[in-house]
Amino acid sequence: MTKTTKNQTHETTVELVHLKNGDIALRRADSPEQPMVVIRFSDSSLSLVAPDKMDIARAMVEAGIQRFGDIQSQRVEEAKEAAEQGMLH
């Protein structure tokens, strides 16, 4: 999985890759030596998910990115409401 995300300041390309030890890492394409997130399945769960390991990891990462976006949007809205009411944080 390679995904490019944009925000107001820059564009970031991230990729989901298998590591040599069998873990799956989400990393910036321009910083492959420093994963942002590492997913490691236990031996017992790996026996259940092995054929679908990358798909499951992708779904986990996508859900995390979506949730992060939701949290950031909520914080922006809360800050706007506070500013409208004359409150400072």
N, C-alpha and C positions, 0 to 999 in steps of 0.2 A: 504494500500500500504506500503510495506516495501522495501526499496532499499538500497543496499550497494554500496557505491562509494569508489574508491581508488584513491589516489594521491601518490606523491612520498614519503610522510612521514607517512601516516597512512590510515587506512580503517575506514569509518564511515557508520553506519547503521542509516537510517532515516525512520520514519514512519509517515503516514498520519492517524490521528485519529479524531473521534468525541469527542468534549469536552462536559462536563455536561450541559453547557449553549447552546448547539446546534451549536457552531462554529466548524470549522474544523482546526486542527493544524498540521503543519509539525514540527516534533521534532526529535532530536537525540534520539536513543533508550537508550543511557546511561545517558540522561538528560531529562527525561520526564516532569519534573516540569518547564522547560524553553523552550517553543516553539520557533522555529526559525521564523516561519511565522504563522499568524492566519488569516483564511479566514472567513469573516462574510458576509452573504448575507442579504440584506435589506428585510424587511417583504414583500414588493411588489414583489421583484424578487424571494424570497423564494417560493411564491405561484406558480411561473412558473417553477422553477427548482427542487422542493422538491424531486421528485422521482429519479432524476439524480444528486443530490447535490454532492455526493462523486465523481462520475465520472467527473463532471465539475471541482471540486477542484483539482483532480488528473491531469487533462489536464492543468490547470493553473500552477500548480507546475512544471510539466514536461517541459512546455514551458519556465518557468522562469529559470530552471536549464540549459536547452539547451542554452538559451540566455546568461546566465552567462558564460558558457563554451566558447561560440563564442567570447564574449568580452575579456576573458582572452587570448584566442588564438591570437586575433587581437593585443593585447598589447605585447605579446611575439614577434610576427612578427615585430611590429613597433620598439621594442627595438633592435632586431637583425639588422634591416635595419639601425637604427641610429648608432649602434656600427660599422657596416661595413663602414659607411660614416665618422666615427671618431667623431660622436656627442655624448655628454653626456646628460642625462636627470636628 
